[in-house]
């Protein structure tokens, strides 16, 4: 009977294991590709700075590159603000302690506060990030069970 249950459980878990291995391999390959692209960008920026230093001098070349990155950061922040405005995402401050009767977390047990915080955190994650968190939690949970 135990052997049958073990085989059924193994057959039920097999697709999940396959999907988890595939997701981990995809995540590793994506991370490696992103890292290589970042290294390439760094080398391109070094080459550009070196070329600029031959044209205008090292100090001016460094200042130009600094200015380019500040402008790029400002553009990204403006795009982010525009996206938030369009989608209606606005930071909503949590209720103050005064509004809750003067006691921080009034009416909530620590478990409730943890659930609320976790829910808010999960709402901000993309599906890919959620899958990675789930895979990591499963890996850590499995390791903890193996130790016991």
Residue, then its C-alpha position, 0 to 999 in steps of 0.5 A: x500500500x505504501x509503495x502504491x502511494x509512493x508511486x502515485x506521489x512520484x507520478x504526481x510530482x514528476x511534472x512539477x519537478x520537470x517544470x521546476x528544473x526547466x524554470x531554474x534552467x531558464x532563469x540561470x540562462x537568462x541571468x547569464x545572458x543578462x550578466x554578459x550583456x552588462x559586461x559588454x555594456x561596461x566595456x563599451x562605456x570604458x571604450x567610449x570614455x577612452x575615445x572621448x578622453x583622446x578627443x577632449x581630455x580625461x576629466x571632460x570625458x568623465x564629466x560627459x559620461x557622468x552627465x549622460x548617465x544622470x540624463x538617462x536616470x532622469x528619463x527612466x524616472x520620468x517614464x516610470x512616473x508616467x507609467x504610474x500615472x497612466x495605470x493609476x498606481x499610487x503609493x497609499x500610506x498605511x493608516x496611522x496609529x492615531x487613526x487606529x485608536x493610537x495603538x500601532x497595529x490595533x486590532x491585528x494579531x502579528x499573524x494578520x500583519x504578516x499576512x497583510x505585508x506578504x499579500x502587499x509584497x506578492x501583489x508587487x511581484x511579476x509572475x516570473x519573480x513569483x515563480x522564482x520565489x516559489x522555487x526558492x521556497x520549495x528548495x529551502x523547504x526541501x532542504x529543511x525536511x531533508x535535515x530532519 
